[in-house]
Amino acid sequence: MHFAPTGRSLIYAAVLLPSTLVAPLAPGLMWFALLLYSIWFLTAFFDWWQSRSCYDGVQIEITPVCRLSKDNPGSLEIFLKKSNGNSDSLVLMLGIPFHDTIESDMDTLEVQLKGIAPFWTVKWPVVSRQRGVFKIRKVYAATHSRWGFWELRKSFDVVGEIRVYPNLRRERQQLANLFLNRGLAGAHAQRVVGQGREYEQLRQYLPGDSLVDIHWKAAAKRGELVTKTFQVERTQEIYLVIDHSRMSARRLPGQNAETKFPESTLERFVTAASVLGLVASRQGDLFGMVSFHRKVTGFVRANSGRQHNQTLQDALFGLAPERVQPDFDELFSFIRMRLRRRALIIILTDLSDPVTAEAFAERVRMVSGQHLVIASMLKDDGVCPLFAEDNPVEKSADISQRIADHLKWHEFRELSKGLRREGVQLGLLNHERLSVEVVNQYLAVKARQAL
């Protein structure tokens, strides 16, 4: 425990200062000044002595895990307890060293422990501007002595963390038709092409049934024609692969060095993963996740349920960009060994670097024969054909930039053609609608029953 003089103590010292200045003028004043200072010193010492045990029996804890959503107000719960049975009122001023990205309206929080109670609970309002896990290891407390001459300070060791998840409010509004459905009431009809790959049961042949649907072995055993009835494909495996290598640290278009809390490409990838997991669960499919940079850093096998969704979120919010080159050989070798069942694999990456794009095109054939692979990357502002009608050239100074954007678009088109020959679809998505467009890719595959 540490102590420091308060403003009251300093005021008393300032009041006694004139007596010290005039003491050399007369011998009697010297003794009078010493008497005043002695009284002040003894009073301050006695005040400290009787208040030195004010923290005895005081315990401070915080909630082990505080879950917040990015940019949404929340609160951190603090628990205080007095175990010595002392009923004296104690006023504490609490302080917590939050991370720079966590904001609060108050720097300190005043708490009054009055009477006898098992514990006291207070809430500290906070807002986080960044996704991640933020540890809290100390809570600082300060209180005044009984007579107010000293401020007694003490630090308490605590174990807790603030987990900040992506903010899905905008994505939920954009995909409201999917999230507002309750059962079959008011459900939006979706056209399904094909019959699926698995038949549900056999029935007697009816005139008009296709010869392709006849189960010839069962017909031979029964001595009559029987037809297969197919079931709609459900519980398919959907995997989202997140690349958090060096290119994932790029800032989104429109953000500069003056942006206080810049949003990176990886943040949009994580948000898209959370949204796609919710949509896949609504569609009755199994959703999983793979994260990688130069090696595979996370893997959650496809499943469903509330506990599985929590496992996915725990695996997502800890992702951070790494300044390394992505290793697609390591990624696709891992997928080939772990995923035996045919699955839809959506890869969120950045192939704007020619070396990275070439490595991806060479390695993706390891899995494209077994799985349905869709690669998606964010589109830079202005990347379009040179003579696009919706983006005309307004000034002659913009011609060089438009030519550069056209060359980027041409490189993407050539890469897309090469990947299409390998059975891989490449998408160039808008960063503002990344989650919506990824969900649309998934729903398009469901509608075609391509799996």
Secondary structure, 3 states (H helix, E strand, C coil): CEEEECHHHHHHHHHHHHHHHHHHHCHHHHHHHHHHHHHHHHHHHHHHHHHCCCCCCEEEEECCEEEEECCCCEEEEEEEEECCCCCCCEEEEEECCCCCCEECCCCCEEEEECCCCCCEEEEEEEEECCCEEEEEEEEEEEEECCCCCEEEEEEEEEEEEEEEECCCHHHHHHCHHHHCCECCECCCCCCCCCCCCCEEEEEECCCCCCHHHECHHHHHHHCCCEEEEECCCCCCEEEEEEECCHHHHCECCCCCCCCCCCCEHHHHHHHHHHHHHHHHHHCCCEEEEEEECCCEEEEEEEECCHHHHHHHHHHHCCCCCCCCCCCHHHHHHHHHHHCCCCCEEEEECCCCCHHHHHHHHHHCHHHHCCCEEEEEEECCCCCCCCCCCCCCCCCHHHHHHHHHHHHHHHHHHHHHHHHHHCCEEEEEECHHHHHHHHHHHHHHHHHHCCC
